[in-house]
């Protein structure tokens, strides 16, 4: 008689169905309550950053290089998610933080208690409780937390954009080299925001990191961006004429009040990018990647923009990607 691997049975019949339900609930409720979650996240974070900058400007603490937002599993077991905010001078976790504070994370895991109940109920129905006991089931819960936290970190990247509309942004943007990251305590960290200095895209060294850069009021004509990786950059009030973005990585990039004329973005990666209050005329998006694709949380969006003679051949688009836009075929 073939031996039964009860842990594999538990994973397939108890854990995976419960995790799938949790993931669906988590995503739906986070999207539905994004505005409330953003406010719940940014308000205490803004207060903490304000206190940090106040001490920094007074010279009470040295210049800092990193703010880590770390999820604490111990609080999760108590049903009270918490983010530990720690400011480090250089290396996170390997030195004593300059400042630290616990931020409430009650908004972070919608559907978590239902998941735990479903996991226990599935175990009871499959009569697997004697083989996979409660302490071991808690390890599966830890795995679920890690999976959801990586999704949540991407969402927090979009939430952090709200800081740019706060009075604290001008003070924070002066801290060149400052990084905000999120992850698990003493473990992985995903960068959410980086404050970087100015750079010329076409005069910098080949090895220059171009992600998280900001460009304002620039005019690009007859330029070829090629395979540059410009993830999380912001272009504001820029003009692009007869410019080639074939194969360029533009994930999570924001084009704010920018003009595109006779440009080619064929095959460009634009997941999570946004075109806001812009004008696009004679632009080809043939074969572009616009749809969500892990770890990019949202599709490309076009808001309050004018689009004339735009080519969408071989590119998947949806109606909800266009908000208050005018489109004309010339």
Protein Blocks (a to p, Z undefined) as FASTA:
>chain_A
ZZddfklmmmmmmmmmmmmmmmmmmmmmmmmmmmmmmmmmmmmmmmmmmmmmmmmmnopa
ccdfbdcddddfklmmnopacddddddfklghkaccfbdcdddfklmmghklmmmmmmmm
mmmmnopmmmmcfklmmmmmmmmmmmmmmmmmmmmmmmmmmmmmpfklmmmmmmghiacd
dddehiacddfbdcdddddfklccfklcfehiacehiacehiafkjadfehiacehiace
hiafehiacehiacehiacehiafehiafehiacehiacehiafehiafbdcdfbfbdcd
dehiacehiafehiacdfklpghiacddZZ
